[in-house]
Amino acid sequence: MKEFLSNITSNSIFVLAIVIIVLVIAMTLFKAICKRNLQKNQQKTLPLIKHFLIDIVKNHDNKEFIRQKIKEIKRKIPLRATWCKEMMIDEMILIKKKLSPEEAETITLIYRTLKLYKFSSSLINDNKIYKKCLGFYHYETMSYSNGINKIIPYLKNKNQLIQSNASVAYLSLTNISIENTLYKSKKRIKRNKEKVENLFYIQKYPYNSNIDFWLKAKKTSILLLGLKIAAHESNGNDTAAIIQLLSHKSNTVKNETLITIRKLHIQEAEDKILSILNQFSPSLQEQSLQTLKVIGTNKTIEYIQNRMSYFDNLELKITATDCLETLLMKEKIITS
């Protein structure tokens, strides 16, 4: 009897092991098939989204055409799928950066009409920090002003990354102006300052009208605000403080600093950027080259010509070439 039970037990363990192995293999194959099908669907969907957005932009004045195109795209792509929503928003962000204000409004209209803001809202509700920040970024780039109330609670979040990303989105959605100060009315400048003061009040951080004070703050969110304000209200006295932020530990601050330098045409920053360019991440290197394209001199031309082979990333090579060609063209115009 014992021997019989022992045989049953050993056989059961063997059968169970075989079943588990079969299940693992089946699950692995199932995942592989699902992944392959997803990739096929993505490859099929991406061109449809691109063509849809291009058609919308080209006919941004034709409301009836836009309505028809929205109906068509809903039938052609699986918009209920998370990956499809992500793909649509990513493409909308990419194309919106290259458009005029009138054309960009059409992209915002599509974002609202397709109710993609609900997906962005779900990202903000997520516990993962990067997803929250991505949701803020969606609201910001899509100019979704109805999302302001969703962002406000995060302006005093204990996490610096969440707070800084929420702050930037908040300022963007409250329509803070970024034009050159020389061409703005005093009323517009006053309104911008009131918005910033309100943000400082929400975050319970002492407000100081001196931009240099913000640029030396320890909080990342305040530094980013200082850079955004400096980009359109600088009087030139804070140039050194701005350049110094190129050495800040936060890549977000470095990125915003490069944008600010470009907007203010701070040529004094050229030497600093060239000296640390090779220490930057690829994305920061690309931002640096975009800035050098505006403020660069013969120093930048020589730097790129001597180090073109160092840009092993194809996108960086393209950006570096564009920067070089632009600066050479400028030099040619000046010397002619």
N, C-alpha and C positions, 0 to 999 in steps of 0.2 A: 504493500500500500504506500509506504513512504517513498519507495523507488518510483512508483507510478506518479505520485504527487510531484516528486522532484523533476520527473521528465516533463510533466505538464508546465511546471513553473519555468524551467529552462527554455522550453519551446515557446511559451508565452512571451518571455523576455526577448527571444530571437525574433518572433513575429512583430512585437512592438517596435523593436529596433529597425526592422525592415520598413514598417509603416511610417516611422518618423523620417527615415532617409528618403522614402518616396515622396512624402509631404514636403520636405525641404527642397528636393529637386523640382517638384511641381510648382512650389511657390517661387523659386528662383526663375524658372522658365516663364511663369505668369508675369512676374515683374519685368523681365526682359522684353516680353511681348508688349506689355503695357507701355514701357518706355519707348519702344520702337514705334508703336502706334501714335504716341504723344508727339514724338519728333516729326513723324509724317504729317500729323495734323498742324503742327506749328509751321512746318515748311510750306504747307498749303495755305495757311491762314495769313502769314506775314505779307505776302504780295497783295492779297485782297485788301488788307488794312492800309497798306501804303498807297495803293491806287485810290481807295476810298477817300483818304485824307487829301491827296493831291487834287482830286476832282472837286472836293468841297472847297478847298482854298481857291482854286481857279474860278469857281462860280460862287464866291462868298456873298455876292449881292442877290443871287437868285434863290429866294426862300423856298419856292416850290421844288426846285431841283434838289435842294438840300434835304427836304422832307422825303423825297423819293429815294434818294441815296441812303438815307438812314433806314428806311424800310427794307431796302435791298440788302444792306450789310447785316441786318438782324437775321435775315433768312440764310445768308451765306456762311456766317461764322458762328461758332458756339459761344456766344457772349456770356452765357451763364457760368462757363468754366473759369476758374480762378486764373489759370495761365493765360487765357484769352484776354481777360480784363487787364492783366499786367502788361501784356504785349500791346494792347490798344493804347493804354496810358503812356507807356514808354515811347511809342511812336509819336504820340501827340506832343509829348514834351520835346522830342528831338526836332519835329517840324516847326513847333511854335517859336523856338529860338531864332529861326531864320525869317520870320514873317513880319510884316508891317503891323502896327497896332490894330488896324481894321480887320486884317486877315486873322490875326491872333484871336480876336473876339469870337470868330466863327468856331475856332477850336474849343474855346471855353463853352460855347453854346452846345457843341457836340458832347462835351464832358457832362454837362447838366442833363441834356436830353436822354442820353444813354444811361443816366443815373449812376455813372461811375464813381460819383462822390460817396456813394454808399460803401463801395469797396474801400475807398481811402479812409472812410470813417471806421471801418472794421479793422484796418491796420492800426489806427490810432488807439483803438480799444485793446489791441493785443498787448500782452505782457512783455514781449520782446522789445528792447529799446530801439533796435534798428528799424523795426516795423513801424513803431510810433513815428520816428523821424521821417520815414518814407511817406507816411500819411500826411505829415505836415508839409513835406516837399510837394506832394501832389496838389494840395490845396493852394500852396504858394504859386507854383508854376502854372496851374490851371486858373489862377485868379478867382478861386471859389470863395467869394466874400461871405457867403452864408456859413462858412466853416469857422469864422472868427470865434463864435461862442464855444465851439468845440475845443479851440486852441487855448483860450484864456486860462482854464484851470491849470494848464501845464507851464504857465509863465513863472510860477513860483515852485516848480517841482525841485526836489532836492538833488536830482541827478542833473549835473551840469550840461551833459550832452542833450538831454531832453529839453531843458530850459533854454539853451542857446538856439536850438533848431525851432522851438516854438516861438521864440522872440523874433527871429528873422522872418518867419512866416507871418506873424502878427503884424509886423511893420509893413511887410509887402501888401498884405490884404487890407490894411487901413489906408492904402494908397499914398504912402509917404513918397514925396517927390524926389527924383534923383537927377533932375536936369541941372545944368550949370547955374550956379547961384546968380551970375551976372544977368541971366535972362528970366529970373523969377521975381514975382512981386513980393513985397514985404509981407503981405497977407498970407501968401503960400508958405513962406519960410516960418512965420509965426505958427501956422497950423501944424507944420511938421514937428516943430519943437514941442507943441502941446501934446502930440501923439507920443513922442518919446518920453516926456515927463510923466504921462499917464502910465506908460509901461514900467517906468522906474517905480512909480507909486504902487503898482500891482505887485512888483517883486520886492517891495519894501527895501529898496536900495537907495541911499542918499543921492539926490539929483544935484548935478553941478553943471552949469552951462558951459564950462570950460572943456572943450573937446580933449585937450591934452590930459585932463583928469581921467576921462573914460579910457583913453589909450594906454593908461598905466594901471588899469584895474586888474585885480587878481582873477575875477570871475570871467570865464570865457564868454558868457552871454553879453556882458557889459562891453568887453573888448570888441565883439562883433558889431554891437550897436554903435560904438564909437567910430569904428571904421566905416559903417554905412553912412553915418552923419558926416564924417570927415570927407567922404567922397563927393559931397555936394555943398558943404558949408565951410571947407577949409580955407583959412586965410594965409596959409604957407608957413605959419609958425610951428605947426606940428609935423613937419616933414621928417625930422630926425626920429620922432617917436614912432611914426608909421614904418619907416625903414627898419627900425629896431625889431619890429614884430615879425620880420622875415625869419628871425631866429627863434620864434616862439615854439614851445614843445607841441602845440596843437596844430595838426595839418589843416584843420578847418580855419583857424586864425591865419595861417600862412596863405591859404587860398584866397581868403577875403582881402588880405593885405595886398596881394598881387593885383587883384581886381581894382582896389582903391588906388594903387600906384598908377595903374593904367588910366583910370578915369581922370586922375589929377595931373597926368603927364609929368610925374616926378622923375626927371632924368637923373637926379642924384642917386637914384636907387640902382642904376645900371651896374655899377661896379659890384655892389653887394649881391645882386641876383646872379651875375656871372661867376662870382667866387663860390657860391653855394649850389649852383644849378645841378651839378653832378651828384649832390647829396640828396636831392629831392626824389620823391616817388614819381613814376611816369606821369600821373595825372597832374602833379605840381609842376613837373618839367614842361608839360604842355601849356599850362596856365602861364608859366614864366615866359615861354616863347611868344605867347600871345601878347604879353605885356611888353616884351623887348621889341616886338614888331612896331609898337607905338613910340616907345621912349629910346630905342636903341640908336647907337652911333656906329662909327667905324670899329669900335671895340667889339661890339656884338657881331659885326660882319666878319671880323678876323676870327673871333671865337668859333662861330659856326663853321666857317670854311676849314679851320684846322681840326675840328672835332666832329664833322659830319658822320664819320664812320662809327662814332661812339653811340649814336642813336640807333640802337638795334631794333627798337620797336618801329614798325612800319608807319603807324599814325604819327609818331614823334618825328620821323624822317620827313613826312609830308608837311607837318607844322613847321619844322625847322627850315625846310626849303622855301615855304611860303614866306616865313619871316625874313630870310636872307634876300629873296627876290624883291620884297617890298622895300627893304632898307637900301638895296642897291639902286632901285628905281628912284628913291628919295635923293640919294647921293648924286645920281646922274642929273636930276632936275636942278639941284642946288649948284652944281659945278658948271652947268651949261649956261 
